[in-house]
Amino acid sequence: MIVFRYLSREVLVTLSAVSAVLLVIIMSGRFIKYLAQAAQGVLDPGVLFLIMGYRLPGFLQLILPLGLFLGILLAYGRLYLESEMTVLSATGMSQQRLLGMTMAPAALVAVLVAWLSLGLAPQGVTQVAQIINQQDALTEFDTLVPGRFQTLRDGSRVTYTEQLSEDRGNLAGVFISEKRFSQDKTKERAPSVLVAEKGRQEIGADGNRYLILENGYRYDGNPGQADYRAIKYDTYGVLLPKPEVSEEITDREAIPTSELIGSDGRRERAELQWRLSLPLLVFVVTLLAVPLSRVNPRQGRFLKLLPAILLYMAYLTMLIAVRGALEKGKLPIGLGIWWVHGVFLLIGLGLMYWEPLRLKRAARRAEVAHG
């Protein structure tokens, strides 16, 4: 029991450290992406951390199996390097018994991954989709930031304001640049530029929203050309595009697992198999990691780390590729994704029993030679 607690603690502590580092790296990259969208006015900066929180279960369901895999390699590799595993082997600790002890923390991780993949991750995707739909319903002025140029989603207009009231109804120091096209919409012309001392939003009798600019100028064309015009105005109205509002969530990753179980659709069944595969992935990578962690103290603990990571990446890549093939109908849904686990399960068993078999054969040859 003491050895079991010691090994479990080593694996779980290393798992936590590795997973934390991987989580920070992945979330930082995704946060930078969302931050860029907020800077462009696509997202409200106030929802960035909310989106990241809802995406967290989706990140963890993929990070934890890799964290466990690396945790076993690093923790047991250190024990081999410091000859602690040699001492344990001398007391009767076989590879099979070591694997059995390692399966206990692996089962804990598998339960957590199952909870994430079957429950929390789909809920998080649903919440993110709802937030994105709400953001799509906002106009460019709902996400306008004073002192920053903001481009409309389709790139047809750039807006700038020096000041913006708290209710976002009044602007001061307004600049707007709009693209212009020929009558047949095939050739882009010089942009139209609007500048105004102030502006306000109004809803017209037709229900459309307008930006009413006051005391400004409109410039069409390029200075020095025949079609160039500069017009001074007291009041000028700009039609604000209607936001595209969508309440429908089409992402399959957002479908509750209970609905996937009763579905006959190819894509839905492939999604269900993917979610069930992640907890199974935990046990298979544990079987792979235990024999791969066995290193010679003279060779160092990192000798097998790169090949092991490549093996894991091949495993995960095959799962993702087969999932895509199932969704597109390139593989029969009856075959499913399970055969990939079977292939790497056989690889793990081969790694587990190859070394003992090799040593037994060498011992037999030595006996025959001496006999």
NORWO-V839791 format. One record per residue. N is the residue number from 1. RES is the residue in one small letter. PSI is psi in radians with two decimals (none if undefined). OMEGA is omega in whole degrees, 0 to 359 (none if undefined). D_LAST is the distance of its C-alpha to the last C-alpha in Angstrom with 2 decimals. Layout:
{{N:RES:PSI:OMEGA:D_LAST} {N:RES:PSI:OMEGA:D_LAST}}
This chain:
{{1:m:-0.64:179:42.39} {2:i:-0.76:179:42.74} {3:v:-0.72:179:39.81} {4:f:-0.81:180:41.29} {5:r:-0.68:180:44.69} {6:y:-0.84:180:43.31} {7:l:-0.73:180:41.38} {8:s:-0.72:179:44.35} {9:r:-0.75:179:46.76} {10:e:-0.77:181:44.78} {11:v:-0.81:184:44.63} {12:l:-0.65:178:48.28} {13:v:-0.79:179:49.66} {14:t:-0.69:176:47.94} {15:l:-0.79:181:49.01} {16:s:-0.75:181:52.60} {17:a:-0.82:181:52.68} {18:v:-0.76:181:51.23} {19:s:-0.66:179:53.47} {20:a:-0.75:179:56.51} {21:v:-0.80:180:55.97} {22:l:-0.68:181:55.44} {23:l:-0.73:179:58.49} {24:v:-0.74:181:60.69} {25:i:-0.84:183:59.69} {26:i:-0.76:182:60.31} {27:m:-0.55:178:63.49} {28:s:-0.77:178:64.86} {29:g:-0.75:180:64.55} {30:r:-0.63:180:66.18} {31:f:-0.66:177:68.88} {32:i:-0.68:178:69.79} {33:k:-0.83:179:70.26} {34:y:-0.61:179:72.56} {35:l:-0.67:177:74.35} {36:a:-0.67:177:75.13} {37:q:-0.63:177:76.55} {38:a:-0.67:179:78.67} {39:a:-0.53:178:79.97} {40:q:-0.09:180:80.99} {41:g:0.11:180:82.81} {42:v:-0.62:180:80.53} {43:l:2.60:173:79.46} {44:d:2.20:181:81.36} {45:p:-0.43:182:79.69} {46:g:-0.27:182:80.21} {47:v:0.04:185:77.65} {48:l:-0.87:182:74.75} {49:f:-0.53:177:73.06} {50:l:-0.76:178:73.74} {51:i:-0.76:180:71.96} {52:m:-0.66:178:68.98} {53:g:-0.71:179:68.78} {54:y:-0.45:179:68.76} {55:r:-0.23:184:66.09} {56:l:-0.81:179:63.78} {57:p:-0.65:178:62.04} {58:g:-0.61:176:61.32} {59:f:-0.78:185:59.70} {60:l:-0.58:182:57.64} {61:q:-0.39:176:56.19} {62:l:-0.48:183:54.41} {63:i:-0.71:186:53.78} {64:l:-0.77:176:52.07} {65:p:-0.72:177:49.03} {66:l:-0.70:178:48.50} {67:g:-0.70:177:49.15} {68:l:-0.76:180:46.52} {69:f:-0.88:179:43.97} {70:l:-0.59:179:44.65} {71:g:-0.74:178:44.95} {72:i:-0.78:180:41.41} {73:l:-0.80:184:40.05} {74:l:-0.75:183:42.02} {75:a:-0.88:181:41.65} {76:y:-0.56:176:37.92} {77:g:-0.68:177:37.39} {78:r:-0.69:180:39.15} {79:l:-0.67:176:37.02} {80:y:-0.71:183:33.81} {81:l:-0.65:181:35.46} {82:e:0.21:175:36.48} {83:s:0.25:177:33.06} {84:e:-0.64:177:34.75} {85:m:-0.56:177:32.46} {86:t:-0.72:178:29.46} {87:v:-0.76:179:31.09} {88:l:-0.67:178:31.84} {89:s:-0.64:179:28.27} {90:a:-0.41:179:27.14} {91:t:0.11:176:29.69} {92:g:0.22:179:28.36} {93:m:1.81:178:30.33} {94:s:2.95:177:28.50} {95:q:-0.64:180:29.86} {96:q:-0.72:179:31.26} {97:r:-0.67:177:33.09} {98:l:-0.72:178:34.38} {99:l:-0.73:179:35.68} {100:g:-0.72:178:37.37} {101:m:-0.61:181:39.13} {102:t:-0.46:180:40.20} {103:m:-0.36:179:41.71} {104:a:-0.97:175:44.33} {105:p:-0.52:177:46.15} {106:a:-0.67:178:45.53} {107:a:-0.66:177:47.40} {108:l:-0.77:178:50.24} {109:v:-0.68:181:50.48} {110:a:-0.70:178:50.32} {111:v:-0.74:179:53.24} {112:l:-0.75:179:55.22} {113:v:-0.69:178:54.53} {114:a:-0.73:178:55.56} {115:w:-0.69:180:58.77} {116:l:-0.87:187:59.48} {117:s:-0.61:183:58.71} {118:l:-0.38:185:60.33} {119:g:-1.17:189:63.28} {120:l:-0.74:183:64.22} {121:a:-0.82:176:63.41} {122:p:-0.66:177:65.67} {123:q:-0.70:179:68.42} {124:g:-0.73:178:68.14} {125:v:-0.67:178:68.40} {126:t:-0.79:180:71.47} {127:q:-0.71:179:73.14} {128:v:-0.73:179:72.47} {129:a:-0.68:178:73.91} {130:q:-0.70:178:77.01} {131:i:-0.75:180:77.49} {132:i:-0.71:178:77.17} {133:n:-0.69:178:79.71} {134:q:-0.65:178:82.06} {135:q:-0.62:178:81.67} {136:d:-0.42:180:82.49} {137:a:-0.13:180:85.71} {138:l:2.58:174:86.88} {139:t:3.00:181:89.21} {140:e:-0.45:181:88.67} {141:f:-0.27:175:91.12} {142:d:-0.41:179:89.21} {143:t:0.21:181:86.37} {144:l:2.38:180:88.58} {145:v:2.17:180:87.95} {146:p:2.44:178:90.91} {147:g:0.22:182:90.48} {148:r:2.33:176:87.72} {149:f:2.35:182:87.94} {150:q:2.29:181:86.59} {151:t:2.38:175:85.83} {152:l:2.68:186:86.51} {153:r:-0.68:181:83.44} {154:d:0.05:177:84.45} {155:g:0.17:185:85.30} {156:s:-0.23:183:88.96} {157:r:2.48:175:90.45} {158:v:2.27:184:89.89} {159:t:2.52:178:91.69} {160:y:2.47:174:92.42} {161:t:2.49:179:94.56} {162:e:-0.65:182:95.37} {163:q:2.61:180:96.16} {164:l:2.25:181:95.38} {165:s:2.83:183:96.92} {166:e:-0.59:179:94.80} {167:d:0.07:178:95.71} {168:r:0.42:180:94.81} {169:g:-0.39:184:98.23} {170:n:2.41:181:99.83} {171:l:2.74:176:98.66} {172:a:2.45:182:100.13} {173:g:1.11:188:99.56} {174:v:2.42:174:98.16} {175:f:2.25:179:96.62} {176:i:2.27:175:95.48} {177:s:2.12:182:94.27} {178:e:2.47:175:94.06} {179:k:2.55:175:92.83} {180:r:2.55:181:95.44} {181:f:2.83:176:94.95} {182:s:2.97:184:97.20} {183:q:-0.59:179:98.92} {184:d:0.09:176:96.27} {185:k:0.34:183:93.52} {186:t:-0.36:184:91.74} {187:k:2.28:179:92.67} {188:e:2.33:180:92.36} {189:r:3.10:179:95.49} {190:a:2.51:184:96.17} {191:p:2.82:174:95.56} {192:s:2.25:185:98.29} {193:v:2.29:177:98.47} {194:l:2.31:173:100.22} {195:v:2.52:182:101.09} {196:a:2.67:177:103.06} {197:e:-0.68:181:104.17} {198:k:2.93:180:103.04} {199:g:2.88:179:101.91} {200:r:2.72:178:101.45} {201:q:2.41:178:99.79} {202:e:2.68:175:102.00} {203:i:2.09:183:101.58} {204:g:3.06:180:104.08} {205:a:-0.43:179:106.06} {206:d:0.02:179:103.57} {207:g:-0.11:179:100.74} {208:n:2.70:178:99.09} {209:r:2.40:181:98.27} {210:y:2.59:170:100.02} {211:l:2.01:181:99.80} {212:i:1.99:180:103.39} {213:l:2.54:182:103.73} {214:e:2.45:175:106.86} {215:n:1.27:181:108.50} {216:g:-2.93:181:106.24} {217:y:2.65:172:105.78} {218:r:2.28:180:104.03} {219:y:2.15:178:102.87} {220:d:2.35:177:102.07} {221:g:-2.98:180:100.76} {222:n:2.39:179:100.26} {223:p:2.41:180:103.00} {224:g:-0.20:179:105.01} {225:q:2.83:187:104.44} {226:a:-0.53:184:107.11} {227:d:0.16:181:105.51} {228:y:2.35:179:105.10} {229:r:2.51:174:106.89} {230:a:2.03:185:107.35} {231:i:2.23:175:108.91} {232:k:2.42:180:110.04} {233:y:2.70:173:110.04} {234:d:-0.70:179:111.10} {235:t:2.36:182:108.91} {236:y:2.30:181:106.07} {237:g:2.35:178:103.83} {238:v:2.16:179:100.19} {239:l:2.22:177:98.54} {240:l:2.30:182:95.23} {241:p:2.51:177:92.61} {242:k:2.34:179:91.79} {243:p:2.61:177:88.30} {244:e:1.84:183:85.89} {245:v:2.23:179:85.29} {246:s:2.16:177:82.35} {247:e:-0.19:184:81.33} {248:e:2.39:176:78.63} {249:i:1.95:186:74.98} {250:t:-0.13:182:72.95} {251:d:2.17:180:69.59} {252:r:-0.46:180:66.99} {253:e:-0.26:179:65.12} {254:a:-0.16:182:68.19} {255:i:2.27:177:68.14} {256:p:2.55:182:67.27} {257:t:-0.59:180:63.99} {258:s:-0.58:178:65.93} {259:e:-0.56:179:67.86} {260:l:-0.59:183:64.77} {261:i:-0.66:182:63.23} {262:g:0.15:184:66.16} {263:s:2.55:176:66.55} {264:d:-0.03:182:65.82} {265:g:2.52:181:66.21} {266:r:-0.82:182:63.34} {267:r:-0.69:180:63.73} {268:e:-0.69:179:64.07} {269:r:-0.64:176:60.96} {270:a:-0.68:178:59.00} {271:e:-0.71:179:60.34} {272:l:-0.76:179:59.31} {273:q:-0.64:178:55.76} {274:w:-0.77:181:55.63} {275:r:-0.68:179:56.79} {276:l:-0.41:182:54.26} {277:s:-0.51:185:51.48} {278:l:-0.78:174:51.92} {279:p:-0.65:178:50.73} {280:l:-0.60:178:47.79} {281:l:-0.63:182:47.03} {282:v:-0.79:182:46.50} {283:f:-0.67:181:43.61} {284:v:-0.73:180:41.89} {285:v:-0.47:174:42.15} {286:t:-0.75:177:40.73} {287:l:-0.62:178:37.64} {288:l:-0.67:189:37.46} {289:a:-0.63:185:38.20} {290:v:-0.90:178:35.63} {291:p:-0.54:180:32.49} {292:l:-0.37:179:34.54} {293:s:-0.22:182:35.46} {294:r:1.98:182:31.87} {295:v:2.74:174:31.94} {296:n:2.27:180:30.19} {297:p:-0.49:180:32.54} {298:r:-0.40:185:32.37} {299:q:-0.33:181:33.63} {300:g:2.74:186:36.63} {301:r:-0.26:185:37.89} {302:f:0.12:184:39.80} {303:l:-0.78:184:37.05} {304:k:0.06:186:36.79} {305:l:-0.83:181:40.42} {306:l:-0.85:176:41.99} {307:p:-0.63:180:39.53} {308:a:-0.74:179:39.91} {309:i:-0.71:178:43.70} {310:l:-0.67:178:43.65} {311:l:-0.74:178:41.62} {312:y:-0.76:180:44.19} {313:m:-0.64:176:47.07} {314:a:-0.70:178:45.66} {315:y:-0.92:183:45.47} {316:l:-0.67:179:49.04} {317:t:-0.71:178:50.38} {318:m:-0.70:178:49.06} {319:l:-0.79:181:50.68} {320:i:-0.72:181:53.98} {321:a:-0.75:179:53.87} {322:v:-0.65:176:53.16} {323:r:-0.81:178:55.92} {324:g:-0.68:179:58.33} {325:a:-0.65:178:57.30} {326:l:-0.72:180:57.92} {327:e:-0.61:182:61.32} {328:k:-0.05:179:62.31} {329:g:0.23:180:61.17} {330:k:-0.32:176:58.53} {331:l:2.54:178:55.88} {332:p:2.37:183:56.53} {333:i:-0.43:178:57.27} {334:g:-0.57:177:55.24} {335:l:-0.71:174:52.07} {336:g:-2.85:183:53.01} {337:i:-0.06:190:51.16} {338:w:-0.49:183:48.35} {339:w:-0.47:177:45.97} {340:v:-0.76:176:45.68} {341:h:-0.66:179:44.40} {342:g:-0.72:180:41.95} {343:v:-0.83:183:40.57} {344:f:-0.38:172:40.02} {345:l:-0.74:177:38.71} {346:l:-0.67:177:35.89} {347:i:-0.75:179:35.35} {348:g:-0.74:178:35.20} {349:l:-0.67:177:32.66} {350:g:-0.75:178:30.53} {351:l:-0.61:183:30.79} {352:m:-0.72:188:30.06} {353:y:-0.11:182:26.82} {354:w:-0.82:183:25.52} {355:e:-0.83:177:24.12} {356:p:-0.70:179:22.26} {357:l:-0.68:180:20.79} {358:r:-0.71:179:19.80} {359:l:-0.68:178:18.07} {360:k:-0.73:179:16.18} {361:r:-0.67:178:15.07} {362:a:-0.68:179:14.05} {363:a:-0.69:179:12.02} {364:r:-0.73:179:10.23} {365:r:-0.63:179:9.67} {366:a:-0.70:178:8.39} {367:e:-0.73:179:5.82} {368:v:-0.69:181:4.92} {369:a:-0.68:180:5.49} {370:h:-0.44:181:3.78} {371:g:none:none:0.00}}
